[in-house]
Amino acid sequence: MIRESSPGAHPREPRPSENIDIILRQRVFRLVLPVVKDDMISLSRRFLSEALICLACLLTGAVGSVLIGQDRFSDLRNYHLYNPWAFLHGRAMQDIVPADLQTFFNPLPDLPVWFLGTGPLAAFPRLFAAVQGLWFGLFLILLLTLLRRAEALRSGQSSWAVFCAFLLGGSGAASICQLGLSSNEVMLADLVLGGLILLLPHPGRGAVLRAGRLVLAGALTGAAAGLKPTAIIYLPALTLAAGAIVFSSARDFRASVRAMILTGLGCTGGFLAAYGWWAVHLWRMTGNPVFPMFSYLFHSDWVPPLPFTDERYKPKTLVQWLAYPFFWLQGKPMVVTEPELADMRFAFAWLSCLVLLPLTFIPRLRRPGISLPVRAGFLCFAIVSYVLWVKLYSILRYAIPMEALTGWMVTEALRDGCSFLRTVSVRQTLFRYTSGGLMVLAALTTRYPGFGHTHFMGRTFEIAPLPLPENSIVLLEGRTLSYFLPFARNTQSATFIGLNDMMQKGLEYDPGRRARALLAEPGRPVFLLRKSSEDEDDNFTGLLDALIPGARVTQCRHAPSALQRRKKDLTYEGLPVFLCRVSKEPVIYPAAEQNDHK
């Protein structure tokens, strides 16, 4: 029970020890409060600064995508719309190669494009383009984070070097030409750069890379390869880069092997998570888990044992194999891209390797102030991925992660060259002028390839529905036509058959046999969807004769689509597509004319 003091009682005076305690608390509070207050202000300013930088990068991607225009990339018209629609509606065995060999690509990365473009953003094409551009904005954020992390690990840090490396690596032809497109190349580059960031140790926390970071780095890169196997080249590159970073940090061979094993396990897990289910689907359907690739290893009843790789862009001579980036400087088409291209970033990086390799890995020549783990990891990643890229693809848009490092390679080579000068001020001045000059030169000489854009229309995908009757069969002559199919009428009972390179190779295999059986069914109306002669060189008329001997093509009508309209076209029709009726009955000539037609 608490006793209450009487009204006239005096309050108890504090003991001496309590006085000392109060005085100490007051003094500590007075000393700590300004420090905490300054730290909070500094932290909030830093957070605001980082948030503004991230916002600027995202706005750059969104605004840039809107300014370029509506995406009408040939791959969008070929499979980026058809594949997710076919996957969601279970059409794997109902249609026959309507999108050529890309019919069998993993549909997961295309689901956002389908859901947004035909769902909440269907009536807002500019907003859809802005959202598509956010992938590039994220790419800029990750690139800047990677460069700043790498710079923080070396002595003699330079914000100007980060700025130059960022501008050069973030404005290359490979990344800019994919801005806002549905090709998913920038999204894959984001995953790969995220994995590379995780390989770099935190400044001031030692060079130890924890197992979780290594596994997660591999998982991100493996997921990129699983979503689109063209990114498979970055799995061995990242794994070897992890080993190089750990070995150059600790000089421990066992730790290096452990890092590579953990990163490799992460790559395998990420790849299986993204692609494993699709591999099982392809295996059950065709007998090949990566169909139609590597058909000479995984024999299938669908196609002959052919490699199914694109050899058009690979080097042809020994000189090209050794110095391929210098052949991109001529501004010619069909080198590493279909359109014309001129970009000296890879040539600069090629020359930079001649400087960086000896000045990094020869101890007597090694320049002071560099971060050996960063140098070893980045150079290993760039060189291994480049060699594999040249061997397998030589297609520029698959090289965005490599291109992102070209700016870092150039600035590091310039800094190493300037480090031989004795005076610090002269070194800094020379580096600023040379790096600035290279940035201006790259900006003036780069010719960015265009992969197809058009003017915005009322809807994101303004495509007139094909008027198909029930139980129709539609033959698609050539590529880039399957995007019509999701918007056609009566698709539940329709069958779509591609007359393309895949059908040509599989004419005597399962695709050709099934197509003939379907076309032989009585009572099914048959149509042909074909492009005008002005469009791409996709003439597969011979396949029509092979599947339906003596077929007649009549009653052609225009199939309107805004995605056939190029920016230079002033009419809505652009490059017209026609839907024609196909008659299975052969042409019967009068008796007097039979001899003339034999």
Backbone torsions as a table, in degrees:
resi	resn	phi	psi	omega
1	MET	NA	130.7	-177.2
2	ILE	-84.4	129.1	177.9
3	ARG	-88.9	131.5	178.5
4	GLU	-91.2	138.4	179.0
5	SER	-73.9	146.6	178.9
6	SER	-69.5	156.0	-176.5
7	PRO	-59.6	-30.8	-176.7
8	GLY	-91.4	-1.2	-177.6
9	ALA	-74.9	146.0	177.6
10	HIS	-86.6	142.8	177.4
11	PRO	-64.6	148.4	-178.4
12	ARG	-70.4	133.5	178.5
13	GLU	-76.4	141.5	-179.7
14	PRO	-65.6	147.8	176.8
15	ARG	-71.3	161.7	179.5
16	PRO	-59.6	-38.0	-179.3
17	SER	-66.1	-34.2	178.3
18	GLU	-69.7	-36.5	176.5
19	ASN	-61.1	-43.5	180.0
20	ILE	-64.0	-40.0	-179.5
21	ASP	-64.1	-41.6	178.8
22	ILE	-65.2	-43.5	-179.5
23	ILE	-62.6	-42.5	-179.7
24	LEU	-64.3	-41.4	178.6
25	ARG	-62.6	-41.6	179.9
26	GLN	-63.4	-43.2	-178.3
27	ARG	-68.5	-42.8	177.2
28	VAL	-61.5	-41.5	179.4
29	PHE	-61.7	-41.8	179.8
30	ARG	-67.1	-32.0	-179.9
31	LEU	-79.4	-40.3	-174.3
32	VAL	-79.2	-35.8	-175.5
33	LEU	-56.5	-47.6	179.0
34	PRO	-62.2	-37.6	-179.4
35	VAL	-66.2	-47.2	179.0
36	VAL	-62.7	-40.1	179.9
37	LYS	-63.0	-43.6	178.8
38	ASP	-64.7	-40.5	178.7
39	ASP	-64.3	-40.9	179.1
40	MET	-64.5	-40.7	178.5
41	ILE	-65.5	-43.4	179.2
42	SER	-63.8	-41.2	179.7
43	LEU	-65.7	-42.9	179.1
44	SER	-66.6	-37.3	176.6
45	ARG	-65.1	-41.7	178.6
46	ARG	-64.8	-42.4	178.5
47	PHE	-62.1	-42.9	179.0
48	LEU	-63.7	-41.1	179.0
49	SER	-63.1	-45.4	179.2
50	GLU	-64.8	-39.1	179.2
51	ALA	-64.2	-39.2	178.8
52	LEU	-66.9	-38.3	178.0
53	ILE	-64.3	-45.7	178.4
54	CYS	-62.2	-42.0	178.9
55	LEU	-63.2	-40.8	178.7
56	ALA	-63.1	-40.2	178.4
57	CYS	-65.0	-44.9	179.6
58	LEU	-64.3	-40.4	178.0
59	LEU	-66.0	-35.8	176.7
60	THR	-58.9	-46.2	178.2
61	GLY	-66.1	-43.4	-177.4
62	ALA	-67.2	-49.7	-178.8
63	VAL	-65.4	-41.3	179.0
64	GLY	-60.8	-39.9	179.2
65	SER	-65.3	-39.9	178.8
66	VAL	-67.1	-40.2	-178.9
67	LEU	-66.6	-33.3	179.9
68	ILE	-69.4	-37.1	176.1
69	GLY	117.5	-174.7	-178.1
70	GLN	-67.6	132.2	177.5
71	ASP	-68.8	125.3	171.5
72	ARG	-135.8	34.3	179.9
73	PHE	-53.6	143.0	-177.3
74	SER	-59.4	-34.1	177.9
75	ASP	-70.1	-30.3	173.7
76	LEU	-61.9	-44.7	-179.7
77	ARG	-73.4	-20.6	-178.2
78	ASN	-88.2	-51.4	-173.8
79	TYR	-144.9	-13.5	-176.5
80	HIS	-70.4	-18.2	173.2
81	LEU	-100.9	-38.5	-177.6
82	TYR	-68.7	-45.1	-172.8
83	ASN	-59.7	-49.6	178.7
84	PRO	-65.0	-35.9	177.6
85	TRP	-64.6	-44.6	179.5
86	ALA	-65.5	-37.2	178.7
87	PHE	-65.4	-45.4	-178.4
88	LEU	-68.0	-24.0	-177.4
89	HIS	-108.2	10.2	173.9
90	GLY	59.8	49.4	-175.6
91	ARG	-102.8	22.2	-175.0
92	ALA	-57.7	-42.6	-179.1
93	MET	-105.2	-0.1	179.0
94	GLN	-84.5	-36.7	178.5
95	ASP	-103.7	162.2	-177.6
96	ILE	-127.0	105.6	176.9
97	VAL	38.4	50.2	179.8
98	PRO	-67.9	-25.5	-180.0
99	ALA	-107.5	29.4	180.0
100	ASP	61.4	-149.5	-177.3
101	LEU	-68.4	-21.5	177.8
102	GLN	-69.4	-8.1	174.5
103	THR	-56.7	-27.5	-173.3
104	PHE	-101.0	16.0	177.3
105	PHE	-80.6	153.7	178.6
106	ASN	-58.5	122.4	-176.8
107	PRO	-82.5	-8.1	-174.7
108	LEU	-55.8	-49.4	-176.8
109	PRO	-65.9	-15.6	-179.2
110	ASP	-92.4	-7.4	-179.0
111	LEU	-62.1	-41.8	177.3
112	PRO	-59.7	-40.5	178.4
113	VAL	-61.0	-43.4	-178.7
114	TRP	-67.4	-49.0	-176.6
115	PHE	-63.9	-42.4	-178.6
116	LEU	-74.9	-44.2	-175.4
117	GLY	-70.9	-26.7	178.3
118	THR	-109.2	0.2	-178.2
119	GLY	-114.5	-113.7	-173.0
120	PRO	-64.8	-25.3	-178.3
121	LEU	-106.9	17.7	-178.2
122	ALA	-62.8	-32.7	-178.8
123	ALA	-99.3	8.9	-177.8
124	PHE	-130.2	75.5	-174.4
125	PRO	-63.9	-35.1	179.6
126	ARG	-70.0	-38.8	176.8
127	LEU	-66.3	-37.9	176.3
128	PHE	-61.7	-43.5	178.2
129	ALA	-63.3	-38.8	178.2
130	ALA	-63.6	-42.1	178.5
131	VAL	-64.5	-40.5	177.0
132	GLN	-61.4	-33.2	-180.0
133	GLY	-73.5	-13.4	179.8
134	LEU	-64.7	-26.9	175.9
135	TRP	-61.0	-38.8	177.6
136	PHE	-69.9	-37.5	175.9
137	GLY	-61.0	-41.4	176.4
138	LEU	-65.0	-36.7	176.1
139	PHE	-58.8	-43.2	178.2
140	LEU	-64.7	-39.9	178.4
141	ILE	-62.1	-46.8	-179.0
142	LEU	-66.2	-39.7	178.0
143	LEU	-62.9	-44.6	179.0
144	LEU	-63.9	-41.1	177.3
145	THR	-61.6	-43.3	179.6
146	LEU	-62.2	-45.0	-178.2
147	LEU	-68.7	-39.9	179.0
148	ARG	-68.4	-37.6	176.9
149	ARG	-64.6	-42.8	179.0
150	ALA	-65.3	-39.4	179.6
151	GLU	-67.8	-34.2	-179.6
152	ALA	-68.4	-17.3	-178.3
153	LEU	-90.6	-0.8	177.7
154	ARG	-116.1	158.4	176.7
155	SER	-85.8	158.6	-177.2
156	GLY	68.1	52.1	-175.6
157	GLN	-67.7	147.7	-176.6
158	SER	-138.5	116.6	176.5
159	SER	-68.5	-28.4	177.8
160	TRP	-66.0	-38.4	178.2
161	ALA	-63.9	-41.6	177.7
162	VAL	-63.5	-41.7	-179.8
163	PHE	-62.2	-45.2	-179.7
164	CYS	-65.3	-45.7	-179.5
165	ALA	-63.1	-36.6	180.0
166	PHE	-67.5	-46.0	-179.4
167	LEU	-66.3	-42.8	-179.7
168	LEU	-67.4	-47.2	-177.5
169	GLY	-73.5	-26.8	-177.4
170	GLY	-93.4	-0.5	-178.1
171	SER	-122.2	21.0	-178.9
172	GLY	-72.6	166.1	-176.6
173	ALA	-66.6	-34.2	-177.3
174	ALA	-64.4	-44.7	-177.2
175	SER	-79.6	-42.3	-177.3
176	ILE	-64.3	-39.4	-177.1
177	CYS	-70.2	-14.4	177.9
178	GLN	-100.6	4.4	-178.9
179	LEU	-61.4	119.9	176.9
180	GLY	79.3	-1.0	-178.9
181	LEU	-83.3	162.5	-179.5
182	SER	-90.7	13.0	-174.9
183	SER	-72.2	-16.3	179.3
184	ASN	71.1	8.1	-178.5
185	GLU	-67.5	-38.7	-179.6
186	VAL	-69.7	-37.5	176.9
187	MET	-61.1	-42.6	177.6
188	LEU	-64.2	-40.0	177.7
189	ALA	-63.1	-34.9	176.7
190	ASP	-61.1	-43.2	179.9
191	LEU	-65.6	-41.4	-179.3
192	VAL	-67.1	-43.6	178.0
193	LEU	-64.5	-36.3	175.7
194	GLY	-60.4	-41.3	176.0
195	GLY	-64.8	-38.1	179.4
196	LEU	-67.8	-36.1	177.2
197	ILE	-62.3	-40.4	-178.4
198	LEU	-66.5	-21.4	178.9
199	LEU	-76.8	-18.8	-178.1
200	LEU	-83.5	130.3	177.8
201	PRO	-69.1	154.3	178.0
202	HIS	-71.7	137.0	176.8
203	PRO	-61.4	133.3	177.5
204	GLY	81.6	-0.1	180.0
205	ARG	-112.7	16.3	-179.8
206	GLY	85.1	174.4	-176.0
207	ALA	-97.6	8.9	-177.0
208	VAL	-76.9	128.4	175.4
209	LEU	-105.3	118.4	-178.3
210	ARG	-70.8	155.3	-176.5
211	ALA	-59.8	-38.7	-179.2
212	GLY	-61.5	-39.3	179.6
213	ARG	-66.7	-40.9	179.9
214	LEU	-65.2	-44.3	179.7
215	VAL	-65.2	-42.2	-179.5
216	LEU	-67.1	-38.4	176.9
217	ALA	-60.3	-44.9	177.4
218	GLY	-66.5	-36.7	-178.9
219	ALA	-64.0	-40.4	178.8
220	LEU	-63.0	-45.6	-180.0
221	THR	-69.1	-38.7	176.6
222	GLY	-63.6	-37.0	176.7
223	ALA	-63.8	-38.2	177.0
224	ALA	-60.5	-44.1	179.1
225	ALA	-68.3	-32.7	178.5
226	GLY	-70.6	-36.8	178.4
227	LEU	-69.6	-37.6	177.1
228	LYS	-148.2	107.9	-171.5
229	PRO	-61.2	-8.5	174.9
230	THR	-63.6	-18.3	177.5
231	ALA	-86.4	9.5	-177.8
232	ILE	-63.8	-23.6	-177.8
233	ILE	-65.9	-21.5	-176.2
234	TYR	-85.8	-8.6	178.0
235	LEU	-70.1	-54.9	175.6
236	PRO	-65.1	-31.8	179.2
237	ALA	-64.6	-44.4	179.8
238	LEU	-69.6	-38.2	179.8
239	THR	-63.0	-46.1	178.1
240	LEU	-67.9	-34.2	177.3
241	ALA	-64.0	-38.4	176.9
242	ALA	-61.6	-44.3	177.0
243	GLY	-63.0	-39.5	179.9
244	ALA	-66.4	-39.1	179.8
245	ILE	-65.4	-46.0	-177.9
246	VAL	-68.4	-42.3	-178.1
247	PHE	-66.4	-41.6	179.7
248	SER	-70.9	-18.4	178.3
249	SER	-85.6	-47.8	-171.9
250	ALA	-109.1	-9.7	-176.0
251	ARG	54.7	38.1	-177.2
252	ASP	-121.0	110.5	-176.6
253	PHE	-65.8	-39.9	179.9
254	ARG	-64.4	-41.6	177.5
255	ALA	-63.2	-35.6	178.1
256	SER	-65.9	-44.7	178.4
257	VAL	-63.8	-40.5	178.0
258	ARG	-60.5	-42.6	179.0
259	ALA	-63.1	-40.5	179.5
260	MET	-67.7	-38.3	178.7
261	ILE	-64.3	-45.3	-179.8
262	LEU	-64.1	-43.1	178.4
263	THR	-65.2	-40.5	177.5
264	GLY	-63.2	-38.9	176.4
265	LEU	-63.9	-40.5	176.6
266	GLY	-63.2	-41.6	177.6
267	CYS	-60.9	-44.1	-179.7
268	THR	-64.3	-44.3	179.5
269	GLY	-63.9	-43.9	178.4
270	GLY	-63.7	-39.8	179.2
271	PHE	-65.0	-45.6	-179.2
272	LEU	-66.1	-36.5	179.3
273	ALA	-63.8	-37.8	-177.0
274	ALA	-87.5	-31.0	-171.7
275	TYR	-118.2	-18.4	-173.3
276	GLY	-55.5	-46.0	-179.0
277	TRP	-63.0	-36.5	-179.8
278	TRP	-73.1	-34.7	176.8
279	ALA	-62.7	-41.1	177.0
280	VAL	-63.1	-41.5	178.5
281	HIS	-61.1	-47.2	-179.8
282	LEU	-66.1	-36.9	179.6
283	TRP	-62.7	-45.1	-180.0
284	ARG	-66.9	-34.3	-174.9
285	MET	-83.7	-41.1	-171.8
286	THR	-120.4	-15.3	-175.0
287	GLY	86.1	6.5	-179.1
288	ASN	-133.8	117.5	-177.1
289	PRO	-70.9	-14.0	178.1
290	VAL	-123.4	30.8	-175.8
291	PHE	-54.5	139.3	0.2
292	PRO	-92.3	7.4	-178.8
293	MET	-66.9	152.8	177.3
294	PHE	53.5	40.2	179.2
295	SER	-70.0	-16.3	175.8
296	TYR	-78.2	-14.1	174.6
297	LEU	-99.1	-45.8	178.9
298	PHE	-103.3	93.3	-176.2
299	HIS	-67.2	134.3	-176.3
300	SER	-133.2	152.1	177.0
301	ASP	-80.8	1.6	-176.5
302	TRP	-90.7	-33.8	-175.2
303	VAL	-144.4	161.0	173.3
304	PRO	-71.8	164.6	-178.7
305	PRO	-73.6	80.8	-179.6
306	LEU	-119.1	157.2	-177.5
307	PRO	-74.1	-29.3	-179.4
308	PHE	55.6	42.8	175.7
309	THR	-115.2	154.0	-178.7
310	ASP	-90.3	112.4	-177.0
311	GLU	-98.4	3.3	-171.0
312	ARG	-67.3	-31.1	-170.0
313	TYR	-103.2	-0.6	-176.5
314	LYS	-76.5	154.6	177.9
315	PRO	-59.0	146.1	-176.9
316	LYS	-106.3	-26.0	-176.8
317	THR	-122.8	168.1	179.3
318	LEU	-63.8	-38.5	179.2
319	VAL	-63.6	-40.9	177.4
320	GLN	-64.8	-40.0	178.1
321	TRP	-60.9	-37.6	-176.1
322	LEU	-81.6	-33.0	-174.2
323	ALA	-138.3	50.2	-175.7
324	TYR	-61.1	-38.3	-178.2
325	PRO	-58.9	-24.0	-179.6
326	PHE	-75.7	-16.1	177.7
327	PHE	-82.8	-8.3	177.7
328	TRP	-85.3	-7.0	-175.3
329	LEU	-80.2	-8.1	-172.7
330	GLN	-83.6	-11.7	179.6
331	GLY	72.8	30.2	-178.9
332	LYS	-100.1	154.0	175.7
333	PRO	-80.8	168.6	174.7
334	MET	57.5	36.6	172.0
335	VAL	-98.6	-71.5	170.8
336	VAL	-121.6	3.0	173.6
337	THR	-142.7	159.6	175.7
338	GLU	-66.9	-49.4	179.0
339	PRO	-77.5	177.2	177.8
340	GLU	-67.5	144.8	-176.2
341	LEU	-146.1	139.6	169.1
342	ALA	-145.8	117.4	-178.6
343	ASP	-155.0	125.4	-176.9
344	MET	-98.2	7.1	-176.9
345	ARG	-63.4	-45.4	179.3
346	PHE	-68.4	-34.2	175.7
347	ALA	-65.3	-42.0	174.2
348	PHE	-59.1	-43.4	-179.6
349	ALA	-66.2	-37.4	177.9
350	TRP	-60.5	-46.5	177.5
351	LEU	-66.5	-35.7	-180.0
352	SER	-63.3	-34.3	178.1
353	CYS	-61.2	-34.2	178.1
354	LEU	-63.0	-25.9	178.1
355	VAL	-90.5	-44.1	-171.7
356	LEU	-71.9	-38.2	-175.2
357	LEU	-61.5	-52.7	178.8
358	PRO	-69.0	-36.3	-177.6
359	LEU	-77.4	-5.4	177.8
360	THR	-104.6	-43.9	-169.8
361	PHE	-102.8	-6.8	172.6
362	ILE	-99.6	110.5	-172.6
363	PRO	-54.5	-38.1	-177.2
364	ARG	-68.4	-26.6	-178.2
365	LEU	-98.3	-6.4	-174.3
366	ARG	-63.2	132.7	-176.1
367	ARG	-82.7	144.6	179.5
368	PRO	-71.1	148.8	174.8
369	GLY	93.7	-12.4	-177.2
370	ILE	-78.3	159.4	173.2
371	SER	-98.9	105.5	-176.7
372	LEU	-61.0	-41.4	177.4
373	PRO	-59.7	-42.1	179.4
374	VAL	-64.8	-46.7	179.7
375	ARG	-58.5	-50.4	-177.3
376	ALA	-62.7	-44.1	-178.1
377	GLY	-67.1	-47.3	-178.1
378	PHE	-66.2	-43.7	-179.6
379	LEU	-65.6	-40.4	178.1
380	CYS	-62.7	-45.9	-179.9
381	PHE	-61.5	-48.2	-175.8
382	ALA	-66.1	-44.3	-175.1
383	ILE	-71.3	-45.2	-179.3
384	VAL	-64.2	-46.1	-179.6
385	SER	-65.6	-35.3	178.8
386	TYR	-66.2	-44.3	-179.8
387	VAL	-61.6	-45.3	178.9
388	LEU	-66.1	-37.2	179.7
389	TRP	-64.3	-44.1	178.8
390	VAL	-64.1	-40.7	-177.5
391	LYS	-68.5	-41.3	-172.4
392	LEU	-93.5	-37.8	-169.6
393	TYR	-127.7	-61.8	-170.3
394	SER	59.1	34.7	176.5
395	ILE	-111.4	121.5	-167.0
396	LEU	-60.4	-38.7	-174.3
397	ARG	-68.2	-11.7	173.9
398	TYR	-86.4	-0.6	-172.1
399	ALA	-110.4	22.6	-176.7
400	ILE	-61.2	-45.2	178.2
401	PRO	-60.3	-35.8	176.6
402	MET	-67.9	-44.7	-179.7
403	GLU	-60.4	-34.0	179.7
404	ALA	-61.1	-28.2	-178.8
405	LEU	-89.7	-6.3	-178.6
406	THR	-63.4	-37.8	178.1
407	GLY	-63.2	-42.0	177.6
408	TRP	-63.2	-41.5	-178.9
409	MET	-64.3	-41.5	-179.2
410	VAL	-66.8	-46.6	-178.9
411	THR	-66.5	-37.6	177.5
412	GLU	-64.8	-40.5	178.0
413	ALA	-64.5	-40.7	178.0
414	LEU	-65.0	-40.3	179.3
415	ARG	-65.9	-39.1	177.2
416	ASP	-65.1	-41.2	178.3
417	GLY	-64.6	-40.7	179.9
418	CYS	-72.6	-19.3	-176.7
419	SER	-69.4	-13.2	178.1
420	PHE	-75.8	-14.8	176.9
421	LEU	-77.1	144.5	-173.3
422	ARG	-79.9	-39.0	-174.9
423	THR	-83.1	129.2	-177.9
424	VAL	-63.3	-44.8	-177.9
425	SER	-63.1	-38.1	178.3
426	VAL	-67.3	-41.4	178.0
427	ARG	-59.4	-47.4	-178.1
428	GLN	-65.2	-42.5	-179.9
429	THR	-64.3	-44.5	-179.8
430	LEU	-64.3	-41.0	179.5
431	PHE	-63.5	-42.7	-180.0
432	ARG	-62.6	-44.5	-177.7
433	TYR	-69.1	-43.5	-178.9
434	THR	-68.5	-43.9	179.3
435	SER	-67.1	-39.7	176.3
436	GLY	-63.6	-40.4	177.8
437	GLY	-63.9	-39.4	178.1
438	LEU	-66.2	-37.0	177.0
439	MET	-62.8	-43.8	178.8
440	VAL	-64.9	-42.7	179.8
441	LEU	-62.4	-42.9	178.9
442	ALA	-64.6	-40.2	-179.6
443	ALA	-66.0	-35.6	-176.7
444	LEU	-79.9	-28.0	-173.1
445	THR	-102.4	-12.1	-177.9
446	THR	-72.4	129.2	174.8
447	ARG	-114.0	109.2	-174.4
448	TYR	-81.3	129.7	177.5
449	PRO	-73.6	143.8	177.5
450	GLY	-102.3	128.4	-177.4
451	PHE	-106.9	18.9	171.7
452	GLY	104.2	104.6	173.1
453	HIS	-136.2	162.1	179.1
454	THR	-144.7	179.4	179.2
455	HIS	-73.7	151.2	176.4
456	PHE	-71.9	142.4	176.9
457	MET	-115.1	-166.1	-177.4
458	GLY	-70.0	-28.1	-179.4
459	ARG	-127.7	160.8	-178.6
460	THR	-62.7	-48.4	176.0
461	PHE	-121.1	88.2	-177.9
462	GLU	-87.2	93.0	-174.4
463	ILE	-130.9	123.3	179.7
464	ALA	-71.2	133.4	-179.6
465	PRO	-63.6	136.0	175.4
466	LEU	-71.1	126.6	-177.6
467	PRO	-80.0	79.3	-176.8
468	LEU	-96.2	135.6	172.9
469	PRO	-76.5	173.2	179.5
470	GLU	-62.6	145.9	171.9
471	ASN	63.8	34.0	-177.3
472	SER	-80.5	158.7	167.8
473	ILE	-120.8	124.9	-178.5
474	VAL	-117.4	122.9	175.8
475	LEU	-95.8	130.5	-178.6
476	LEU	-107.5	110.8	-177.4
477	GLU	-83.7	109.3	179.4
478	GLY	89.6	-169.4	-178.0
479	ARG	-97.8	-179.7	174.6
480	THR	59.3	33.0	176.6
481	LEU	-122.4	-13.5	-173.5
482	SER	-69.0	-12.8	178.2
483	TYR	-68.3	-17.4	175.0
484	PHE	-68.0	-29.3	-166.0
485	LEU	-65.9	-42.6	-180.0
486	PRO	-61.4	-21.0	-175.9
487	PHE	-102.4	5.8	-179.2
488	ALA	-79.8	165.6	178.0
489	ARG	-92.8	150.0	176.5
490	ASN	57.1	42.7	-179.2
491	THR	-74.3	-19.6	-176.9
492	GLN	-61.3	-37.2	-177.8
493	SER	-101.6	-0.2	-176.5
494	ALA	-88.5	156.9	174.6
495	THR	-126.6	132.9	-177.8
496	PHE	-114.7	127.9	-175.7
497	ILE	-124.0	127.7	-179.7
498	GLY	-88.3	132.0	170.5
499	LEU	-102.3	87.3	-171.3
500	ASN	-145.9	-169.3	-177.0
501	ASP	-62.7	-36.7	-179.9
502	MET	-65.7	-42.3	177.8
503	MET	-67.8	-36.2	179.6
504	GLN	-62.5	-41.5	179.2
505	LYS	-74.4	-29.3	-177.8
506	GLY	-103.2	22.0	-174.6
507	LEU	-63.1	-35.3	179.5
508	GLU	-98.0	12.5	179.9
509	TYR	-116.3	-162.8	-174.1
510	ASP	-55.2	-46.5	179.7
511	PRO	-58.6	-44.7	-179.4
512	GLY	-67.3	-40.1	179.8
513	ARG	-65.2	-43.2	179.9
514	ARG	-67.6	-37.6	179.3
515	ALA	-63.9	-42.8	178.8
516	ARG	-64.0	-40.2	-180.0
517	ALA	-64.3	-41.1	179.4
518	LEU	-67.4	-41.6	-178.3
519	LEU	-70.6	-19.7	178.5
520	ALA	-83.1	-11.4	179.4
521	GLU	-66.2	130.9	-178.4
522	PRO	-75.5	149.1	172.5
523	GLY	84.1	-2.2	-179.8
524	ARG	-92.4	120.7	177.5
525	PRO	-66.9	136.6	-176.6
526	VAL	-116.5	133.4	179.1
527	PHE	-126.0	159.0	176.6
528	LEU	-125.4	123.7	175.3
529	LEU	-101.8	117.6	-174.3
530	ARG	-137.9	157.2	178.3
531	LYS	-96.4	165.3	175.2
532	SER	-72.2	162.4	-179.0
533	SER	-66.9	-13.4	-178.7
534	GLU	-78.9	-15.2	-176.1
535	ASP	-83.5	-161.6	-174.3
536	GLU	-59.6	159.8	-176.9
537	ASP	-79.4	77.9	-178.6
538	ASP	-123.2	70.5	-178.5
539	ASN	-102.4	102.1	179.3
540	PHE	-120.1	40.1	-179.4
541	THR	-62.6	-31.2	179.6
542	GLY	-61.3	-31.0	178.2
543	LEU	-67.7	-35.2	177.1
544	LEU	-62.7	-42.8	178.6
545	ASP	-67.2	-33.2	-179.9
546	ALA	-70.6	-35.2	-179.3
547	LEU	-84.5	-37.0	179.8
548	ILE	-130.0	86.5	-179.5
549	PRO	-58.6	131.4	177.9
550	GLY	73.5	19.7	-178.3
551	ALA	-69.0	149.2	176.2
552	ARG	-114.7	136.5	178.8
553	VAL	-106.7	117.7	-175.9
554	THR	-139.3	174.9	171.9
555	GLN	52.3	51.4	179.8
556	CYS	-77.8	134.9	177.4
557	ARG	-133.4	148.7	-176.5
558	HIS	-69.2	136.3	176.2
559	ALA	-108.8	97.8	-173.9
560	PRO	-68.3	141.9	176.0
561	SER	-159.9	130.1	178.1
562	ALA	-69.0	-21.9	-179.7
563	LEU	-75.3	-9.4	172.8
564	GLN	-86.5	-5.3	-176.1
565	ARG	-93.4	121.0	175.2
566	ARG	-85.4	165.4	-176.9
567	LYS	-62.1	-31.3	-178.2
568	LYS	-81.8	-10.1	179.0
569	ASP	-80.2	130.9	-179.7
570	LEU	-92.7	-15.6	-179.3
571	THR	-99.6	157.7	-179.8
572	TYR	-66.2	-32.3	-173.4
573	GLU	-66.9	-38.5	-178.4
574	GLY	59.8	-126.1	175.7
575	LEU	-90.7	103.9	-168.0
576	PRO	-70.2	150.1	173.7
577	VAL	-120.2	141.2	-175.7
578	PHE	-121.9	140.9	172.3
579	LEU	-106.1	116.2	-173.7
580	CYS	-117.2	154.1	176.2
581	ARG	-89.3	138.0	179.5
582	VAL	-113.4	126.6	177.0
583	SER	-99.7	130.2	-178.5
584	LYS	-78.4	-19.5	-176.9
585	GLU	-75.9	134.9	177.3
586	PRO	-68.6	157.9	178.7
587	VAL	-72.5	128.2	179.0
588	ILE	-107.1	114.5	-179.2
589	TYR	-88.2	154.5	174.5
590	PRO	-60.3	156.5	-176.1
591	ALA	-58.8	-35.4	-177.8
592	ALA	-68.2	-23.9	-176.0
593	GLU	-100.0	-4.5	-174.8
594	GLN	-62.1	-39.5	-179.0
595	ASN	-64.8	-30.3	-178.7
596	ASP	-73.3	-22.4	-175.5
597	HIS	-104.5	5.6	177.8
598	LYS	-76.7	NA	NA
